[in-house]
Amino acid sequence: MTQVDGNKKIEESLIDIAVESWRFSRLFGKVVGKLDAGESGRYINQLRYFQKKVEENLDSNGLKLVNVEGQPYDTGMAASALNLGDFGPDDALLVDQMLEPIIMGPNDLRKQGTIMLRKVVEA
């Protein structure tokens, strides 16, 4: 195995761990949200610390997690929408939920994200 192949394999492993950490953080955040305020504070701080460490390690390797939740959907987004077929071509859409984050490298996309969309409700 060449060094380039080895570096690519390490980056792929780091991306995989980052995506799984992102998923776990979201789940853990939901569980902590169900605790009473007195209990949840310590756990929220631990979660923030964990997320910060993941981001620092990604950053030191030129990678970044991108979350587009709540943003208007654009067909050029680096994410595949699982429920795009549920909407018409003229519907205004928002990213309702990220199922997997987008991972960007220093100059390009390293991993496409996965999203769920919702229609914009006009008041």
N, C-alpha and C positions, 0 to 999 in steps of 0.2 A: 504494500500500500504506500502510495506516495504521500508526501506531506500535505499536498493540496487535497487529496482524498481524505486524509485524516482530519484536516481542518474542517472540511465540509461535513463530515460525519459528526464532529464535535458540535458544530453549529446546529445541525439538524436535531441532535440530542438536546441542546440548550433550548431550542424553539419548542420542542415537544414538552419539556419540563415546564417551560414558561406558560404554555397553553393550559396544561393540567393544573398548574398553580393558580392561574387566573380563574379557572372553573371552580376549584376548591375554595378560593377566596370569596367568590360570589355566593357559594353555598353556605360557607361559614358565616358570612355577613347576614344572610337571611335567618340563620339559626340564632345568632346573637341578637338580631332585631326582635326576637320573640321573648328575650329575657327582660326582667324588670330593669329599670334604669340604674339601680344600685349595682347590679351584677354585670351589666353589659359594658360599662366603661373600661374595665381592665382588658376584656377580650377584644374590644374595638381597637384599643391601643396596640395590642399584640398583632392584630390583623394588619393595621397600618404599617407596623414595623416590618412584618413579613413582606407586604407588597412593596415597600421601599427597597428592601434587600433584593427582591426579584428584579425590580426596575434598574437598580444600580448594576447588577450583574449583567443584565441585558445591555445596558448603556456601555459598559466597559468592553463589550464585544461588538459595538456598533449596531445594536438592535433596539427596536422600540415597539412596545405594544400600542395599538391604536384602537380605541373604542369609539364607534360612531353612533351609539345609542342616542335617540332623540333628534338626530340630524335629518334633514330632508334627504330622501333617497335619490340617488343619482345612478344611472345605469353604468357610469364609469367608475363607481366605487370598487375598491379591491375586496369585494365581499360578494358571495353568492346568496341570493334571497331564496329561501326554501319555499315561500308562499307567494312568489311573484305572480303566478298564474291565477291567483284568487282575485286579482284586480284588473280593471280595465285600463286601456292605454292612456286615457285622459285623467285617471285618478291621481290626485296629489298624495304622495306617500311619505311616511316617516319611518325611520328605523326604530322599531318598537323594542327589539331585544337582540343583543349580540349573543350568539351561541358559542362562537369562537372568535377571538380577537384577530385583528389584522396584525401581522408582524412585518415591520419595515426594516430594511437594512440601511446602510449609509447612503446608498444611491438607488435602491430599487426594492420592490416587493419581495419578501422572502416567503410569506405564507398568506394566502387569501383567507379572509374571515368568512364566517357564516352568520347570516342575519335572518330575522323575522320582521316583516313589515306590517304597518297598519295604515289605514286610510286616514287622511287629515279630515277631522270633523270641523266644518266651517260653522262659526257662530252666527 
